[in-house]
Amino acid sequence: MSPGAPACKALSRRRSQAARYAVKGGSKEAVQRPCHAPASAPVWTRRERPGLLARVHSAVFKAPLFPAHELLDSGAGEKLERFGERVLRRPDPQALWNPRDEAVWRTADWRFEPARASGGQRGQWLSQASSRELDLEANAGAWSIRFGAATAVLRPTAFKHVGIFPEQASNWVFLQQTLARIDARPARVLNLFGYTGVASVIALQAGAQVTHVDASKTSLAWARENLVASGLAPDAMRLMLDDALGFARKAARRGERYEVILADPPHHGRGPRGEEWQFEEHVAELVRLLEELLAPKACLIFSTYAFGFSPLGLASLLQRTGQVEAGELALLEAPLAAGAKGAQAAPRALACGACARVARGVDLSGLSLWS
Ligand SMILES: C[S@@+](CC[C@H](N)C(=O)[O-])C[C@H]1O[C@@H](n2cnc3c(N)ncnc32)[C@H](O)[C@@H]1O
Protein backbone atom coordinates (compact mmCIF):
# COMPACT_ATOMS: atom_id res chain seq x y z
CA MET A 1 0.00 0.00 0.00
CA SER A 2 1.38 3.45 -0.87
CA PRO A 3 2.08 5.89 1.99
CA GLY A 4 -0.81 8.04 0.80
CA ALA A 5 -3.39 5.25 0.99
CA PRO A 6 -5.09 5.97 4.36
CA ALA A 7 -5.56 9.67 3.50
CA CYS A 8 -6.94 8.63 0.13
CA LYS A 9 -9.39 6.30 1.83
CA ALA A 10 -10.72 9.14 3.99
CA LEU A 11 -10.84 11.44 0.98
CA SER A 12 -12.66 8.84 -1.04
CA ARG A 13 -15.24 8.53 1.76
CA ARG A 14 -15.71 12.30 1.82
CA ARG A 15 -15.86 12.38 -1.98
CA SER A 16 -18.60 9.80 -2.18
CA GLN A 17 -20.62 11.77 0.42
CA ALA A 18 -20.11 14.98 -1.54
CA ALA A 19 -20.98 13.26 -4.80
CA ARG A 20 -24.32 12.14 -3.33
CA TYR A 21 -25.01 15.73 -2.29
CA ALA A 22 -24.08 17.22 -5.65
CA VAL A 23 -26.11 14.75 -7.67
CA LYS A 24 -29.13 15.45 -5.44
CA GLY A 25 -28.63 19.08 -6.44
CA GLY A 26 -29.36 18.22 -10.05
CA SER A 27 -25.81 18.31 -11.39
CA LYS A 28 -24.28 15.41 -13.26
CA GLU A 29 -20.93 17.19 -13.41
CA ALA A 30 -19.41 16.24 -10.09
CA VAL A 31 -15.71 15.89 -10.86
CA GLN A 32 -13.60 14.05 -8.34
CA ARG A 33 -10.07 15.13 -7.53
CA PRO A 34 -7.56 12.35 -7.82
CA CYS A 35 -5.85 11.38 -4.57
CA HIS A 36 -2.53 12.78 -5.73
CA ALA A 37 -3.95 16.21 -6.61
CA PRO A 38 -2.79 19.15 -4.47
CA ALA A 39 -5.12 20.05 -1.60
CA SER A 40 -5.90 23.42 -3.15
CA ALA A 41 -7.32 21.87 -6.34
CA PRO A 42 -11.12 22.16 -6.59
CA VAL A 43 -12.83 18.94 -5.65
CA TRP A 44 -16.00 19.66 -7.59
CA THR A 45 -17.07 21.62 -10.59
CA ARG A 46 -20.70 21.92 -11.43
CA ARG A 47 -22.80 23.84 -13.86
CA GLU A 48 -23.47 27.40 -12.76
CA ARG A 49 -27.24 27.34 -12.69
CA PRO A 50 -29.70 27.89 -9.87
CA GLY A 51 -30.14 24.40 -8.57
CA LEU A 52 -31.28 22.92 -5.30
CA LEU A 53 -28.00 23.61 -3.57
CA ALA A 54 -28.41 27.32 -4.23
CA ARG A 55 -31.69 27.38 -2.33
CA VAL A 56 -30.82 25.30 0.70
CA HIS A 57 -29.24 27.48 3.34
CA SER A 58 -27.35 25.56 5.95
CA ALA A 59 -28.66 28.28 8.19
CA VAL A 60 -31.14 29.06 10.87
CA PHE A 61 -34.25 31.14 10.28
CA LYS A 62 -33.85 34.27 12.37
CA ALA A 63 -35.92 34.39 15.53
CA PRO A 64 -37.76 37.67 16.04
CA LEU A 65 -37.92 39.60 19.26
CA PHE A 66 -40.15 37.65 21.63
CA PRO A 67 -39.84 39.49 24.95
CA ALA A 68 -42.06 36.99 26.82
CA HIS A 69 -39.82 34.02 26.04
CA GLU A 70 -36.16 33.29 26.74
CA LEU A 71 -34.02 30.19 26.52
CA LEU A 72 -32.05 30.84 29.70
CA ASP A 73 -29.69 27.88 29.38
CA SER A 74 -29.50 24.40 27.89
CA GLY A 75 -27.43 21.28 28.29
CA ALA A 76 -27.25 17.79 29.80
CA GLY A 77 -30.37 16.85 27.80
CA GLU A 78 -32.53 19.67 29.17
CA LYS A 79 -33.59 23.24 28.43
CA LEU A 80 -34.44 26.03 30.83
CA GLU A 81 -36.91 28.60 29.53
CA ARG A 82 -38.79 31.62 30.77
CA PHE A 83 -42.34 31.87 29.51
CA GLY A 84 -43.54 35.21 30.89
CA GLU A 85 -43.66 34.93 34.66
CA ARG A 86 -42.71 31.23 34.84
CA VAL A 87 -39.36 29.48 34.44
CA LEU A 88 -39.60 25.87 33.28
CA ARG A 89 -37.07 23.09 33.02
CA ARG A 90 -37.76 20.16 30.69
CA PRO A 91 -35.92 17.51 28.68
CA ASP A 92 -34.63 18.22 25.18
CA PRO A 93 -32.65 15.47 23.43
CA GLN A 94 -30.85 18.05 21.25
CA ALA A 95 -29.11 19.71 24.21
CA LEU A 96 -26.08 17.44 24.17
CA TRP A 97 -23.57 19.90 25.64
CA ASN A 98 -22.96 21.08 29.21
CA PRO A 99 -25.08 23.83 30.79
CA ARG A 100 -23.33 27.22 30.92
CA ASP A 101 -24.37 28.18 34.44
CA GLU A 102 -25.65 25.81 37.13
CA ALA A 103 -26.95 28.69 39.29
CA VAL A 104 -29.51 29.82 36.71
CA TRP A 105 -31.19 26.37 36.78
CA ARG A 106 -32.12 27.00 40.42
CA THR A 107 -34.52 29.73 39.23
CA ALA A 108 -36.87 27.10 37.71
CA ASP A 109 -40.42 27.15 39.07
CA TRP A 110 -41.33 23.74 37.65
CA ARG A 111 -39.46 20.84 36.15
CA PHE A 112 -40.75 18.03 33.95
CA GLU A 113 -39.92 14.49 34.98
CA PRO A 114 -40.50 11.94 32.20
CA ALA A 115 -42.11 8.63 33.11
CA ARG A 116 -39.80 5.83 32.05
CA ALA A 117 -42.68 3.53 31.20
CA SER A 118 -43.84 5.98 28.49
CA GLY A 119 -40.43 6.12 26.81
CA GLY A 120 -40.16 9.77 27.88
CA GLN A 121 -43.30 10.79 25.97
CA ARG A 122 -45.38 11.47 29.08
CA GLY A 123 -44.51 12.51 32.58
CA GLN A 124 -45.25 14.80 35.48
CA TRP A 125 -44.43 18.39 36.40
CA LEU A 126 -42.91 19.00 39.81
CA SER A 127 -42.54 22.22 41.72
CA GLN A 128 -38.78 22.71 41.92
CA ALA A 129 -39.06 24.26 45.41
CA SER A 130 -41.24 21.59 47.04
CA SER A 131 -40.84 18.61 44.65
CA ARG A 132 -44.66 18.37 44.82
CA GLU A 133 -46.42 17.16 41.68
CA LEU A 134 -48.63 19.71 39.87
CA ASP A 135 -52.26 18.74 39.48
CA LEU A 136 -52.68 19.04 35.70
CA GLU A 137 -56.41 18.25 35.83
CA ALA A 138 -57.10 21.18 38.17
CA ASN A 139 -55.89 23.67 35.53
CA ALA A 140 -54.49 25.65 38.44
CA GLY A 141 -51.18 26.21 36.69
CA ALA A 142 -52.53 28.14 33.66
CA TRP A 143 -51.04 31.54 32.80
CA SER A 144 -50.69 33.55 29.62
CA ILE A 145 -48.09 35.34 27.53
CA ARG A 146 -48.23 37.73 24.61
CA PHE A 147 -46.66 37.79 21.18
CA GLY A 148 -47.54 41.15 19.64
CA ALA A 149 -51.35 41.38 19.67
CA ALA A 150 -51.80 37.62 20.20
CA THR A 151 -52.27 36.14 23.66
CA ALA A 152 -51.48 32.48 24.29
CA VAL A 153 -52.84 30.70 27.33
CA LEU A 154 -50.19 28.31 28.65
CA ARG A 155 -50.48 25.35 30.97
CA PRO A 156 -48.23 22.39 31.73
CA THR A 157 -49.29 19.17 30.00
CA ALA A 158 -48.41 15.54 30.61
CA PHE A 159 -46.68 15.59 27.20
CA LYS A 160 -44.00 18.09 28.38
CA HIS A 161 -45.46 20.90 26.24
CA VAL A 162 -47.08 24.07 27.52
CA GLY A 163 -49.20 25.20 24.56
CA ILE A 164 -46.76 27.00 22.27
CA PHE A 165 -43.62 26.18 20.36
CA PRO A 166 -41.69 29.45 20.75
CA GLU A 167 -39.31 28.66 17.89
CA GLN A 168 -42.35 29.08 15.60
CA ALA A 169 -42.21 32.84 16.30
CA SER A 170 -39.96 33.10 13.24
CA ASN A 171 -42.80 31.70 11.11
CA TRP A 172 -45.40 33.91 12.80
CA VAL A 173 -43.55 37.04 11.67
CA PHE A 174 -43.00 35.57 8.21
CA LEU A 175 -46.74 34.83 8.06
CA GLN A 176 -47.63 38.43 8.93
CA GLN A 177 -45.22 39.77 6.30
CA THR A 178 -46.44 37.29 3.68
CA LEU A 179 -50.09 38.23 4.26
CA ALA A 180 -49.15 41.88 3.72
CA ARG A 181 -47.68 40.96 0.29
CA ILE A 182 -50.57 38.78 -0.88
CA ASP A 183 -53.24 40.71 -2.80
CA ALA A 184 -56.27 38.49 -2.06
CA ARG A 185 -58.63 40.15 0.47
CA PRO A 186 -59.32 38.31 2.63
CA ALA A 187 -56.47 35.87 2.17
CA ARG A 188 -57.52 32.29 2.89
CA VAL A 189 -55.23 30.55 5.40
CA LEU A 190 -55.21 26.83 6.20
CA ASN A 191 -53.45 25.76 9.41
CA LEU A 192 -52.98 21.97 9.41
CA PHE A 193 -51.91 20.25 12.64
CA GLY A 194 -52.78 23.68 14.06
CA TYR A 195 -52.44 22.76 17.78
CA THR A 196 -53.40 25.69 20.06
CA GLY A 197 -53.56 28.11 17.15
CA VAL A 198 -51.18 30.98 17.80
CA ALA A 199 -50.46 31.14 14.04
CA SER A 200 -54.23 31.09 13.38
CA VAL A 201 -54.78 34.01 15.78
CA ILE A 202 -51.98 35.97 14.09
CA ALA A 203 -53.46 35.30 10.64
CA LEU A 204 -56.94 36.41 11.80
CA GLN A 205 -55.52 39.58 13.32
CA ALA A 206 -53.88 40.28 9.93
CA GLY A 207 -57.33 40.11 8.30
CA ALA A 208 -57.22 36.55 6.91
CA GLN A 209 -60.01 33.99 6.79
CA VAL A 210 -58.70 30.95 8.68
CA THR A 211 -59.41 27.22 8.61
CA HIS A 212 -57.73 25.48 11.54
CA VAL A 213 -57.50 21.68 11.55
CA ASP A 214 -56.43 19.46 14.42
CA ALA A 215 -57.20 15.92 15.53
CA SER A 216 -57.42 16.72 19.23
CA LYS A 217 -60.51 18.13 20.96
CA THR A 218 -58.23 19.50 23.68
CA SER A 219 -56.14 21.42 21.12
CA LEU A 220 -59.26 22.86 19.47
CA ALA A 221 -60.74 23.95 22.82
CA TRP A 222 -57.36 25.53 23.64
CA ALA A 223 -57.29 27.32 20.25
CA ARG A 224 -60.77 28.72 21.04
CA GLU A 225 -59.44 29.88 24.41
CA ASN A 226 -56.55 31.66 22.64
CA LEU A 227 -58.98 33.38 20.26
CA VAL A 228 -60.95 34.79 23.19
CA ALA A 229 -57.79 35.70 25.16
CA SER A 230 -56.64 37.59 22.05
CA GLY A 231 -59.88 39.59 21.85
CA LEU A 232 -61.42 37.57 19.00
CA ALA A 233 -64.77 35.75 18.88
CA PRO A 234 -64.63 32.00 19.65
CA ASP A 235 -66.11 31.35 16.18
CA ALA A 236 -63.78 33.78 14.38
CA MET A 237 -62.31 30.88 12.39
CA ARG A 238 -63.40 27.58 10.90
CA LEU A 239 -62.30 25.00 13.47
CA MET A 240 -62.17 21.44 12.13
CA LEU A 241 -61.77 18.38 14.32
CA ASP A 242 -60.31 16.17 11.61
CA ASP A 243 -57.40 14.12 10.41
CA ALA A 244 -55.13 16.57 8.54
CA LEU A 245 -54.52 14.23 5.61
CA GLY A 246 -58.21 13.29 5.42
CA PHE A 247 -59.18 16.97 5.51
CA ALA A 248 -56.68 17.77 2.73
CA ARG A 249 -58.14 14.97 0.56
CA LYS A 250 -61.70 16.27 1.03
CA ALA A 251 -60.70 19.92 0.54
CA ALA A 252 -58.91 19.04 -2.72
CA ARG A 253 -62.03 17.20 -3.96
CA ARG A 254 -64.14 20.26 -3.08
CA GLY A 255 -61.71 22.48 -5.03
CA GLU A 256 -60.74 24.60 -2.01
CA ARG A 257 -57.82 27.00 -2.51
CA TYR A 258 -55.68 28.82 0.05
CA GLU A 259 -53.26 31.74 -0.22
CA VAL A 260 -51.27 30.51 2.79
CA ILE A 261 -50.97 26.98 4.15
CA LEU A 262 -49.17 26.19 7.38
CA ALA A 263 -48.35 22.56 8.13
CA ASP A 264 -46.37 21.40 11.14
CA PRO A 265 -46.83 17.64 11.14
CA PRO A 266 -45.51 15.53 13.99
CA HIS A 267 -43.52 12.37 13.40
CA HIS A 268 -46.46 10.25 14.42
CA GLY A 269 -50.05 11.12 15.28
CA ARG A 270 -53.63 9.97 14.97
CA GLY A 271 -56.76 11.52 13.54
CA PRO A 272 -59.93 11.75 15.67
CA ARG A 273 -61.17 8.41 14.31
CA GLY A 274 -57.83 6.71 14.83
CA GLU A 275 -56.48 7.51 11.33
CA GLU A 276 -52.73 7.03 11.45
CA TRP A 277 -50.30 9.80 10.51
CA GLN A 278 -46.76 8.50 10.02
CA PHE A 279 -44.45 11.12 8.59
CA GLU A 280 -42.38 8.86 6.32
CA GLU A 281 -45.42 7.04 5.02
CA HIS A 282 -47.85 9.92 4.44
CA VAL A 283 -45.89 13.09 3.82
CA ALA A 284 -45.55 12.62 0.03
CA GLU A 285 -49.32 12.37 -0.38
CA LEU A 286 -49.84 15.37 1.89
CA VAL A 287 -47.43 17.46 -0.19
CA ARG A 288 -49.17 16.41 -3.42
CA LEU A 289 -52.50 17.55 -1.95
CA LEU A 290 -51.01 20.81 -0.69
CA GLU A 291 -49.80 21.53 -4.24
CA GLU A 292 -53.43 21.28 -5.32
CA LEU A 293 -54.78 23.33 -2.44
CA LEU A 294 -52.39 26.26 -2.93
CA ALA A 295 -53.84 29.18 -4.92
CA PRO A 296 -51.83 30.38 -7.96
CA LYS A 297 -50.32 33.16 -5.80
CA ALA A 298 -49.61 31.51 -2.49
CA CYS A 299 -47.17 30.52 0.19
CA LEU A 300 -46.59 27.31 2.13
CA ILE A 301 -44.89 27.25 5.53
CA PHE A 302 -43.93 23.66 6.33
CA SER A 303 -42.05 22.63 9.44
CA THR A 304 -41.45 19.44 11.32
CA TYR A 305 -39.70 18.23 14.40
CA ALA A 306 -39.74 14.67 12.99
CA PHE A 307 -36.41 13.41 14.20
CA GLY A 308 -33.64 13.15 11.61
CA PHE A 309 -35.50 15.07 8.92
CA SER A 310 -33.24 17.75 7.47
CA PRO A 311 -33.81 21.06 5.65
CA LEU A 312 -32.29 19.47 2.53
CA GLY A 313 -34.83 16.65 2.79
CA LEU A 314 -37.66 19.18 3.04
CA ALA A 315 -36.33 21.18 0.09
CA SER A 316 -36.25 18.05 -2.07
CA LEU A 317 -39.73 17.07 -0.94
CA LEU A 318 -41.18 20.49 -1.77
CA GLN A 319 -39.15 21.55 -4.79
CA ARG A 320 -42.01 21.08 -7.27
CA THR A 321 -44.34 23.20 -5.14
CA GLY A 322 -42.65 26.56 -5.80
CA GLN A 323 -39.58 28.56 -4.83
CA VAL A 324 -38.26 26.85 -1.69
CA GLU A 325 -36.17 28.27 1.11
CA ALA A 326 -35.28 25.64 3.68
CA GLY A 327 -33.44 25.90 6.95
CA GLU A 328 -33.71 25.16 10.63
CA LEU A 329 -35.81 26.60 13.41
CA ALA A 330 -33.84 27.13 16.58
CA LEU A 331 -33.86 28.82 19.95
CA LEU A 332 -30.83 30.92 20.77
CA GLU A 333 -29.66 31.01 24.38
CA ALA A 334 -30.09 34.35 26.10
CA PRO A 335 -26.95 36.06 27.39
CA LEU A 336 -26.20 35.21 31.01
CA ALA A 337 -26.06 37.96 33.62
CA ALA A 338 -22.68 39.70 33.73
CA GLY A 339 -20.51 37.99 36.30
CA ALA A 340 -22.33 34.65 36.04
CA LYS A 341 -20.19 31.59 35.52
CA GLY A 342 -20.10 30.99 31.77
CA ALA A 343 -21.22 34.56 30.94
CA GLN A 344 -18.32 34.88 28.51
CA ALA A 345 -19.30 31.77 26.54
CA ALA A 346 -21.00 32.39 23.21
CA PRO A 347 -24.73 31.54 23.33
CA ARG A 348 -25.62 28.30 21.62
CA ALA A 349 -28.50 27.53 19.30
CA LEU A 350 -30.83 24.68 20.23
CA ALA A 351 -32.07 22.94 17.07
CA CYS A 352 -35.88 22.76 16.93
CA GLY A 353 -36.57 21.16 13.56
CA ALA A 354 -36.50 21.65 9.83
CA CYS A 355 -38.58 24.30 8.11
CA ALA A 356 -39.30 25.27 4.52
CA ARG A 357 -41.04 28.32 3.11
CA VAL A 358 -42.36 27.97 -0.40
CA ALA A 359 -43.46 30.89 -2.57
CA ARG A 360 -45.63 30.22 -5.61
CA GLY A 361 -46.39 33.06 -8.04
CA VAL A 362 -45.62 35.68 -5.40
CA ASP A 363 -42.41 37.49 -4.60
CA LEU A 364 -41.45 36.76 -1.00
CA SER A 365 -37.77 37.49 -1.48
CA GLY A 366 -36.09 39.20 1.41
CA LEU A 367 -38.70 38.08 3.97
CA SER A 368 -36.71 35.12 5.32
CA LEU A 369 -33.98 36.44 7.54
CA TRP A 370 -31.13 34.19 8.60
CA SER A 371 -29.27 34.11 11.89
C1 LIG B 1 -46.30 19.60 16.37
S1 LIG B 1 -47.90 20.03 16.96
C2 LIG B 1 -48.22 21.40 15.92
C3 LIG B 1 -47.74 22.68 16.54
C4 LIG B 1 -48.34 23.98 15.95
N1 LIG B 1 -48.08 24.09 14.53
C5 LIG B 1 -47.83 25.21 16.69
O1 LIG B 1 -46.84 25.81 16.27
O2 LIG B 1 -48.37 25.57 17.71
C6 LIG B 1 -48.80 18.69 16.41
C7 LIG B 1 -50.34 18.82 16.42
O3 LIG B 1 -50.77 17.88 15.45
C8 LIG B 1 -51.98 17.29 15.91
N2 LIG B 1 -52.15 16.03 15.20
C9 LIG B 1 -51.49 14.86 15.36
N3 LIG B 1 -51.91 13.95 14.46
C10 LIG B 1 -52.84 14.56 13.70
C11 LIG B 1 -53.63 14.15 12.59
N4 LIG B 1 -53.55 12.92 12.10
N5 LIG B 1 -54.45 15.06 12.04
C12 LIG B 1 -54.56 16.31 12.53
N6 LIG B 1 -53.84 16.76 13.58
C13 LIG B 1 -52.99 15.89 14.16
C14 LIG B 1 -51.83 17.19 17.40
O4 LIG B 1 -53.10 17.11 18.02
C15 LIG B 1 -51.05 18.47 17.72
O5 LIG B 1 -51.94 19.49 18.08
The ligand as an SDF file (V2000), in Angstrom:
LIG
                    3D

 27 29  0  0  0  0  0  0  0  0999 V2000
  -46.3040   19.6040   16.3700 C   0  0  0  0  0  0  0  0  0  0  0  0
  -47.8980   20.0320   16.9610 S   0  0  0  0  0  0  0  0  0  0  0  0
  -48.2240   21.4000   15.9230 C   0  0  0  0  0  0  0  0  0  0  0  0
  -47.7390   22.6800   16.5370 C   0  0  0  0  0  0  0  0  0  0  0  0
  -48.3350   23.9790   15.9470 C   0  0  0  0  0  0  0  0  0  0  0  0
  -48.0810   24.0910   14.5290 N   0  0  0  0  0  0  0  0  0  0  0  0
  -47.8280   25.2080   16.6850 C   0  0  0  0  0  0  0  0  0  0  0  0
  -46.8400   25.8130   16.2740 O   0  0  0  0  0  0  0  0  0  0  0  0
  -48.3750   25.5660   17.7150 O   0  0  0  0  0  0  0  0  0  0  0  0
  -48.7970   18.6920   16.4060 C   0  0  0  0  0  0  0  0  0  0  0  0
  -50.3360   18.8250   16.4200 C   0  0  0  0  0  0  0  0  0  0  0  0
  -50.7710   17.8810   15.4510 O   0  0  0  0  0  0  0  0  0  0  0  0
  -51.9840   17.2890   15.9110 C   0  0  0  0  0  0  0  0  0  0  0  0
  -52.1480   16.0290   15.2010 N   0  0  0  0  0  0  0  0  0  0  0  0
  -51.4870   14.8600   15.3640 C   0  0  0  0  0  0  0  0  0  0  0  0
  -51.9080   13.9460   14.4630 N   0  0  0  0  0  0  0  0  0  0  0  0
  -52.8450   14.5580   13.6980 C   0  0  0  0  0  0  0  0  0  0  0  0
  -53.6320   14.1470   12.5870 C   0  0  0  0  0  0  0  0  0  0  0  0
  -53.5490   12.9190   12.0990 N   0  0  0  0  0  0  0  0  0  0  0  0
  -54.4460   15.0570   12.0360 N   0  0  0  0  0  0  0  0  0  0  0  0
  -54.5580   16.3140   12.5310 C   0  0  0  0  0  0  0  0  0  0  0  0
  -53.8420   16.7560   13.5830 N   0  0  0  0  0  0  0  0  0  0  0  0
  -52.9910   15.8890   14.1580 C   0  0  0  0  0  0  0  0  0  0  0  0
  -51.8300   17.1850   17.4030 C   0  0  0  0  0  0  0  0  0  0  0  0
  -53.0960   17.1090   18.0230 O   0  0  0  0  0  0  0  0  0  0  0  0
  -51.0540   18.4680   17.7170 C   0  0  0  0  0  0  0  0  0  0  0  0
  -51.9420   19.4940   18.0770 O   0  0  0  0  0  0  0  0  0  0  0  0
  1  2  1  0
  2  3  1  0
  2 10  1  0
  3  4  1  0
  4  5  1  0
  5  6  1  0
  5  7  1  0
  7  8  2  0
  7  9  1  0
 10 11  1  0
 11 12  1  0
 11 26  1  0
 12 13  1  0
 13 14  1  0
 13 24  1  0
 14 15  1  0
 14 23  1  0
 15 16  2  0
 16 17  1  0
 17 18  1  0
 17 23  2  0
 18 19  1  0
 18 20  2  0
 20 21  1  0
 21 22  2  0
 22 23  1  0
 24 25  1  0
 24 26  1  0
 26 27  1  0
M  CHG  2   2   1   9  -1
M  END
$$$$
